[in-house]
Amino acid sequence: MNTWIFQGNPTKFNVDDYLLENDYIWWSIRQEHLVSDINLGDEVFIWRSDGANKGSGGAVA
């Protein structure tokens, strides 16, 4: 089992509302070379970057 951190930038994507409104989370992976390493059952954390609000970033899910 692997552990992953997926990042969302709130200036480009409303991370908080997306997490609140969806039972299942779908995230795009820009590092295509890692896609085959990600499996069901892996541990995942969602990191919200600061965006325009300095000091607001951190793991949110």
Backbone torsions as a table, in degrees:
resi	resn	phi	psi	omega
1	MET	NA	136.0	177.9
2	ASN	-107.4	162.7	174.3
3	THR	-120.1	136.5	-175.7
4	TRP	-129.4	150.0	171.4
5	ILE	-119.8	119.5	176.4
6	PHE	-106.3	134.1	-175.8
7	GLN	-106.4	143.1	173.0
8	GLY	-129.0	138.5	179.2
9	ASN	-102.9	114.7	-176.0
10	PRO	-66.5	-13.4	175.3
11	THR	-79.4	-15.5	179.6
12	LYS	-113.6	-19.0	-173.2
13	PHE	-156.1	129.8	-178.3
14	ASN	-78.5	83.8	-175.3
15	VAL	-59.0	-48.2	-175.7
16	ASP	-59.8	-50.4	-179.6
17	ASP	-64.1	-39.5	179.2
18	TYR	-58.9	-44.9	-178.9
19	LEU	-67.2	-38.0	-179.7
20	LEU	-70.4	-33.3	-171.7
21	GLU	-93.1	-6.5	-174.3
22	ASN	-125.1	133.9	175.7
23	ASP	-76.7	-31.8	178.4
24	TYR	-117.7	138.4	-176.9
25	ILE	-110.3	127.9	176.1
26	TRP	-114.4	130.3	-176.4
27	TRP	-130.6	136.5	177.8
28	SER	-80.3	147.7	-178.7
29	ILE	-116.3	112.8	-179.8
30	ARG	-81.8	-22.6	179.4
31	GLN	-88.6	81.3	-173.8
32	GLU	-56.4	-27.3	-179.0
33	HIS	-69.3	-13.8	179.5
34	LEU	-97.1	-13.4	-174.2
35	VAL	-54.5	-42.1	-177.5
36	SER	-71.5	-13.6	178.8
37	ASP	-89.0	-14.8	-177.4
38	ILE	-89.2	127.9	-175.4
39	ASN	-132.3	157.3	171.6
40	LEU	-56.9	137.7	-179.1
41	GLY	95.1	-13.7	175.3
42	ASP	-66.8	150.3	178.1
43	GLU	-83.6	134.8	-176.6
44	VAL	-132.3	136.3	171.8
45	PHE	-116.9	141.0	174.9
46	ILE	-103.1	123.9	179.7
47	TRP	-107.3	123.9	174.8
48	ARG	-97.3	121.3	178.7
49	SER	-72.6	170.0	-178.9
50	ASP	-62.8	-35.1	-174.2
51	GLY	61.1	-132.1	-179.1
52	ALA	-87.8	-5.8	-175.7
53	ASN	-109.8	88.6	-176.6
54	LYS	-52.7	135.0	177.6
55	GLY	84.6	5.4	-177.4
56	SER	-98.9	-3.4	-177.0
57	GLY	-76.6	159.6	176.1
58	GLY	154.7	177.6	178.0
59	ALA	-71.8	127.6	-177.9
60	VAL	-118.3	-9.9	178.2
61	ALA	-159.5	NA	NA
